[in-house]
Amino acid sequence: MTGAKDAHQHGVVGDGYPAGAGWVVPAQGELDQDTLAPLEEALTSAADRHPLVVLDAGCITFGDSSFLNLLLRLHHLTDLRVAAPCQQLRRLFAVTGADTVLSLHANVEDALGA
């Protein structure tokens, strides 16, 4: 059994999987500067290998400015699409204007088909 900190750190990212021409990275929970490292590693790794990366955000309950900054950086490295963002994330994207930059979709299937 891993320690509580390890479980907390790695618990924000699920197992990624191939989908069409892209790669899906599922994430969950609260994403801030203290929990973001595993997601950053997963997204950066996917961006290095795939022209399309979909962040399955359906289980993300909170994202802060460091999370938003990560998405904007990744947006420049690959075709990043954000699927199923919760109300808090949609509000964050709208207030910051990121919704005009990021590719937001209702679900993973829509993101893959866009």
C-alpha positions as CSV (number, residue, x, y, z in Angstrom):
1,M,0.0,0.0,0.0
2,T,1.3,3.4,-0.9
3,G,1.5,6.3,1.6
4,A,-1.4,8.8,1.8
5,K,0.7,11.5,0.1
6,D,1.5,9.2,-2.9
7,A,-2.2,8.2,-3.2
8,H,-3.2,11.8,-3.1
9,Q,-0.6,12.9,-5.6
10,H,-1.3,10.1,-8.1
11,G,-5.0,9.9,-7.5
12,V,-5.8,12.9,-9.8
13,V,-4.9,11.1,-13.0
14,G,-6.5,7.9,-14.3
15,D,-5.0,5.6,-16.9
16,G,-4.8,7.3,-20.3
17,Y,-5.9,5.4,-23.4
18,P,-5.7,5.7,-27.2
19,A,-8.8,7.0,-29.0
20,G,-8.7,7.5,-32.8
21,A,-5.8,9.7,-33.7
22,G,-5.5,10.9,-30.1
23,W,-4.9,10.1,-26.5
24,V,-7.4,10.6,-23.6
25,V,-6.1,11.6,-20.2
26,P,-8.8,11.2,-17.5
27,A,-8.4,13.4,-14.4
28,Q,-10.4,13.8,-11.2
29,G,-10.6,15.7,-7.9
30,E,-9.2,19.1,-7.1
31,L,-6.3,20.4,-9.3
32,D,-4.1,23.1,-7.8
33,Q,-0.4,23.7,-7.5
34,D,-0.1,21.0,-4.8
35,T,-1.8,18.2,-6.9
36,L,-1.0,19.2,-10.5
37,A,2.3,17.5,-11.1
38,P,1.0,14.0,-12.1
39,L,-1.5,15.6,-14.5
40,E,1.2,17.8,-16.0
41,E,3.4,14.8,-16.5
42,A,0.6,12.8,-18.1
43,L,-0.5,15.6,-20.4
44,T,3.0,16.6,-21.4
45,S,3.9,13.0,-22.2
46,A,0.8,12.6,-24.3
47,A,1.5,15.8,-26.1
48,D,5.0,14.6,-27.0
49,R,3.6,11.5,-28.7
50,H,0.1,12.4,-30.0
51,P,-1.2,15.2,-32.3
52,L,-4.5,15.2,-30.3
53,V,-4.9,15.1,-26.5
54,V,-8.3,15.0,-24.8
55,L,-8.5,15.9,-21.1
56,D,-11.5,14.0,-19.7
57,A,-12.4,16.6,-17.1
58,G,-15.7,15.1,-16.1
59,C,-14.5,14.1,-12.6
60,I,-12.5,17.3,-11.9
61,T,-14.2,19.1,-9.1
62,F,-11.9,22.2,-8.9
63,G,-9.2,23.8,-10.9
64,D,-7.2,26.9,-10.0
65,S,-5.0,29.3,-11.9
66,S,-2.1,26.8,-12.0
67,F,-4.4,24.3,-13.6
68,L,-5.5,26.8,-16.2
69,N,-2.0,27.8,-16.9
70,L,-1.1,24.2,-17.5
71,L,-3.9,23.9,-20.0
72,L,-2.9,27.0,-21.9
73,R,0.7,25.9,-22.1
74,L,-0.4,22.4,-23.4
75,H,-2.7,24.1,-25.9
76,H,0.5,25.4,-27.7
77,L,2.1,21.9,-27.8
78,T,-0.7,19.8,-29.2
79,D,-4.4,19.9,-30.2
80,L,-5.7,19.9,-26.6
81,R,-9.4,19.4,-26.1
82,V,-11.2,19.6,-22.7
83,A,-14.1,17.2,-22.4
84,A,-17.0,17.6,-19.8
85,P,-15.7,20.4,-17.7
86,C,-17.8,21.0,-14.5
87,Q,-19.6,24.3,-13.8
88,Q,-16.6,25.6,-11.7
89,L,-14.2,25.0,-14.6
90,R,-16.6,26.5,-17.2
91,R,-16.8,29.6,-14.9
92,L,-13.0,29.7,-14.6
93,F,-12.6,29.5,-18.4
94,A,-15.3,32.1,-19.0
95,V,-14.0,34.7,-16.4
96,T,-10.5,34.4,-17.7
97,G,-11.4,34.3,-21.4
98,A,-9.8,30.9,-21.7
99,D,-13.0,29.6,-23.2
100,T,-12.2,31.6,-26.4
101,V,-8.8,29.8,-26.6
102,L,-9.3,26.3,-25.3
103,S,-11.4,23.7,-27.2
104,L,-14.2,22.8,-24.8
105,H,-16.6,19.9,-25.4
106,A,-19.6,18.3,-23.7
107,N,-18.0,14.8,-23.5
108,V,-15.0,12.8,-24.7
109,E,-16.9,11.5,-27.8
110,D,-17.6,15.1,-28.9
111,A,-14.0,16.1,-28.3
112,L,-12.7,13.2,-30.4
113,G,-15.1,14.0,-33.2
114,A,-14.5,17.7,-33.4
